[in-house]
């Protein structure tokens, strides 16, 4: 599929997955009891802050931000995901756009940016982090989660060279049907260097482990997640 604003690499997959994400996002263990609690733990105070949720999906993280008093703007490439997000968080603003290109916002428009498992669908992180810095106020922050680089290399069958940026794909069946989901995998250095080169400071880095609620929901998978990396979360701070 061409990589254009109308066709980001995983857009077709997420149009098919949207209903399942909307239905199960609050209880699917890897999201609800592993990645999302870790991401939320890195958030600074959001009361009264304007926050961009970049790659908002069906709006589960945006809902948490709104509950914490943030003014939320959600952005996603999937029309189906955005429809569910608007229903979940009616007081937030949502728009369709691709993280691969120029963001449709003025300079210094946001106090913070969140992103839950979306950046690994973006090929060029250098331009992504330059754009995120542009739309952030001085001292603004990014809190995001991505697939762990070690897990990506070990678990994607078509991964060949850990040290290179690679387009990979996996078949997901967690939502009742099989969907091929492409992504970009890259080494840890290629995750952090673009942010540092854009002027951000790495403030926190977290390799999350599953919560007790995960153990209760899926004891067998809990044992796997408790001993192997799956996600990587970090907080970045822009210059003041």
C-alpha positions as CSV (number, residue, x, y, z in Angstrom):
1,X,0.0,0.0,0.0
2,X,1.4,3.5,-0.8
3,X,2.7,5.5,2.1
4,X,0.6,8.7,1.7
5,X,-1.5,10.7,4.1
6,X,-4.6,8.7,2.7
7,X,-2.9,5.4,3.2
8,X,-0.6,5.1,6.3
9,X,0.8,1.5,6.4
10,X,-1.6,0.2,9.1
11,X,-4.7,2.2,8.2
12,X,-6.5,-0.6,6.5
13,X,-5.7,-3.0,9.3
14,X,-7.1,-0.6,11.9
15,X,-10.3,0.0,10.0
16,X,-10.9,-3.7,10.4
17,X,-9.8,-3.8,14.0
18,X,-11.7,-0.7,15.2
19,X,-14.8,-2.5,16.5
20,X,-12.8,-5.0,18.4
21,X,-10.6,-2.3,20.0
22,X,-13.6,-0.3,20.9
23,X,-15.3,-3.3,22.5
24,X,-12.3,-4.9,24.3
25,X,-9.8,-2.0,24.9
26,X,-10.9,-1.6,28.5
27,X,-10.3,-5.2,29.3
28,X,-7.8,-6.7,26.9
29,X,-5.0,-7.5,29.3
30,X,-2.0,-6.4,27.3
31,X,-3.6,-2.9,26.9
32,X,-5.7,-2.5,30.0
33,X,-3.4,-4.1,32.6
34,X,0.1,-3.7,31.1
35,X,0.7,-0.9,28.6
36,X,-1.9,1.7,29.6
37,X,-1.2,1.7,33.4
38,X,2.5,2.1,32.6
39,X,1.8,5.0,30.2
40,X,-0.5,6.7,32.6
41,X,2.1,6.4,35.4
42,X,4.4,8.7,33.4
43,X,1.9,11.5,33.0
44,X,2.6,14.8,34.8
45,X,-0.3,16.9,36.0
46,X,-2.8,17.3,33.2
47,X,-5.6,19.3,35.0
48,X,-6.3,22.4,32.8
49,X,-3.6,21.4,30.2
50,X,-4.1,21.1,26.5
51,X,-3.0,17.6,25.4
52,X,-2.7,16.0,22.0
53,X,-3.3,12.3,21.9
54,X,-1.4,11.3,18.8
55,X,-2.7,8.1,17.3
56,X,-5.7,8.1,19.6
57,X,-7.4,4.9,18.3
58,X,-10.8,4.3,19.8
59,X,-10.2,6.9,22.5
60,X,-9.3,4.9,25.6
61,X,-6.3,7.0,26.5
62,X,-8.1,10.2,25.6
63,X,-10.9,9.2,28.0
64,X,-8.4,8.8,30.8
65,X,-6.9,12.3,30.0
66,X,-10.3,13.9,30.0
67,X,-11.1,12.3,33.4
68,X,-7.9,13.9,34.6
69,X,-9.0,17.4,33.6
70,X,-7.2,17.8,30.3
71,X,-8.5,19.5,27.2
72,X,-8.0,16.7,24.7
73,X,-7.4,16.8,21.0
74,X,-7.2,13.3,19.4
75,X,-5.6,12.6,16.1
76,X,-5.7,9.3,14.1
77,X,-5.6,8.1,10.5
78,X,-8.5,5.7,10.8
79,X,-12.0,7.0,10.2
80,X,-13.5,4.0,12.1
81,X,-11.3,4.5,15.1
82,X,-12.2,8.2,15.2
83,X,-15.9,7.4,15.1
84,X,-15.5,5.2,18.2
85,X,-13.3,7.8,19.9
86,X,-15.9,10.6,19.4
87,X,-18.5,8.4,21.0
88,X,-16.3,7.6,23.9
89,X,-15.1,11.1,24.7
90,X,-17.7,13.5,23.3
91,X,-16.1,16.6,25.0
92,X,-12.8,16.1,23.2
93,X,-11.9,17.2,19.6
94,X,-10.9,14.5,17.1
95,X,-9.5,14.9,13.6
96,X,-8.1,12.6,11.0
97,X,-4.4,13.1,10.0
98,X,-1.3,11.1,9.5
99,X,1.6,11.3,12.0
100,X,4.0,10.8,9.0
101,X,3.4,14.4,7.8
102,X,3.1,17.9,9.0
103,X,0.7,18.2,11.9
104,X,-2.4,20.4,11.4
105,X,-1.7,22.6,14.4
106,X,-0.1,26.0,15.1
107,X,3.2,26.3,16.9
108,X,3.1,25.9,20.7
109,X,-0.5,24.6,20.6
110,X,-0.2,21.9,23.3
111,X,1.2,21.5,26.8
112,X,1.7,17.8,26.3
113,X,1.5,14.9,23.8
114,X,0.5,11.4,24.6
115,X,0.7,8.4,22.2
116,X,-0.3,4.8,23.0
117,X,1.3,2.2,20.6
118,X,1.2,4.4,17.5
119,X,4.7,5.6,16.7
120,X,5.8,2.2,15.4
121,X,3.6,2.8,12.4
122,X,5.6,5.9,11.4
123,X,8.7,5.4,9.3
124,X,10.5,8.8,9.8
125,X,10.9,9.6,13.5
126,X,13.2,12.5,12.9
127,X,10.5,14.6,11.2
128,X,7.9,13.2,13.7
129,X,9.8,14.5,16.7
130,X,10.5,17.8,15.1
131,X,6.8,18.3,14.5
132,X,5.9,17.3,18.0
133,X,8.4,19.8,19.4
134,X,7.0,22.5,17.1
135,X,3.4,22.1,18.4
136,X,4.5,21.9,22.1
137,X,4.9,24.9,24.4
138,X,8.4,25.4,25.8
139,X,8.9,22.8,28.6
140,X,6.1,20.7,27.1
141,X,6.3,16.9,27.4
142,X,5.7,13.7,25.4
143,X,4.5,10.5,27.2
144,X,4.4,7.6,24.8
145,X,4.5,3.8,24.5
146,X,5.9,1.7,21.7
147,X,6.5,-1.9,21.0
148,X,9.7,-3.0,22.7
149,X,12.7,-3.2,20.3
150,X,13.9,-6.6,21.7
151,X,10.4,-8.1,21.5
152,X,9.9,-6.8,18.0
153,X,13.1,-8.4,16.8
154,X,12.4,-11.7,18.5
155,X,8.8,-12.0,17.6
156,X,8.3,-10.7,14.1
157,X,9.1,-13.6,11.7
158,X,10.3,-11.3,9.0
159,X,12.7,-9.3,11.2
160,X,16.3,-9.9,9.9
161,X,18.7,-7.3,11.3
162,X,18.1,-5.8,14.8
163,X,20.3,-2.8,13.9
164,X,18.3,-1.7,10.9
165,X,14.9,0.0,10.4
166,X,12.7,-2.8,8.9
167,X,9.1,-3.0,7.6
168,X,7.6,-6.1,9.3
169,X,4.2,-7.6,9.6
170,X,2.2,-9.9,11.9
171,X,-1.2,-11.6,11.7
172,X,-3.4,-10.6,14.7
173,X,-6.4,-12.7,15.7
174,X,-7.2,-11.3,19.1
175,X,-10.4,-9.6,18.0
176,X,-12.1,-12.6,16.3
177,X,-10.7,-12.4,12.8
178,X,-7.3,-12.6,11.3
179,X,-5.8,-9.2,10.2
180,X,-2.3,-8.6,8.8
181,X,-0.8,-5.6,10.6
182,X,2.4,-4.0,9.3
183,X,4.7,-1.9,11.4
184,X,8.2,-0.5,11.4
185,X,10.7,-2.1,13.9
186,X,13.9,-0.4,14.8
187,X,16.7,-0.6,17.4
188,X,16.5,1.3,20.7
189,X,19.1,3.8,19.5
190,X,16.9,4.7,16.5
191,X,14.0,5.3,18.9
192,X,15.8,7.7,21.2
193,X,18.2,9.5,18.9
194,X,15.6,11.3,16.8
195,X,13.9,12.7,20.0
196,X,17.2,13.8,21.5
197,X,18.3,15.4,18.2
198,X,15.0,17.3,18.1
199,X,16.0,18.8,21.4
200,X,14.0,16.7,23.8
201,X,15.4,15.5,27.1
202,X,14.7,11.9,28.2
203,X,13.1,12.2,31.6
204,X,11.8,8.7,32.3
205,X,12.0,5.3,30.6
206,X,9.9,2.4,31.7
207,X,9.8,-1.3,30.6
208,X,6.4,-2.2,32.1
209,X,5.5,-5.5,33.8
210,X,1.9,-6.7,34.1
211,X,-0.3,-5.7,37.0
212,X,-2.1,-8.0,39.4
213,X,-5.3,-7.5,37.4
214,X,-3.5,-9.0,34.4
215,X,-2.7,-12.2,36.5
216,X,-6.3,-12.5,37.4
217,X,-7.5,-12.0,33.8
218,X,-5.0,-14.3,32.1
219,X,-2.7,-16.2,34.4
220,X,-0.9,-18.1,31.7
221,X,-0.1,-15.1,29.6
222,X,0.8,-13.2,32.8
223,X,3.7,-15.5,33.4
224,X,5.0,-14.8,29.9
225,X,4.7,-11.1,30.1
226,X,6.2,-11.0,33.6
227,X,9.5,-12.3,32.4
228,X,9.8,-10.9,28.9
229,X,9.7,-7.3,27.5
230,X,6.7,-6.3,25.4
231,X,6.4,-2.6,25.6
232,X,8.6,0.5,26.1
233,X,7.3,3.7,27.6
234,X,9.1,7.0,27.9
235,X,8.6,10.6,28.9
236,X,10.4,13.3,27.0
237,X,10.6,17.0,27.9
238,X,11.1,19.9,25.5
239,X,13.5,22.8,26.2
240,X,12.0,25.6,28.4
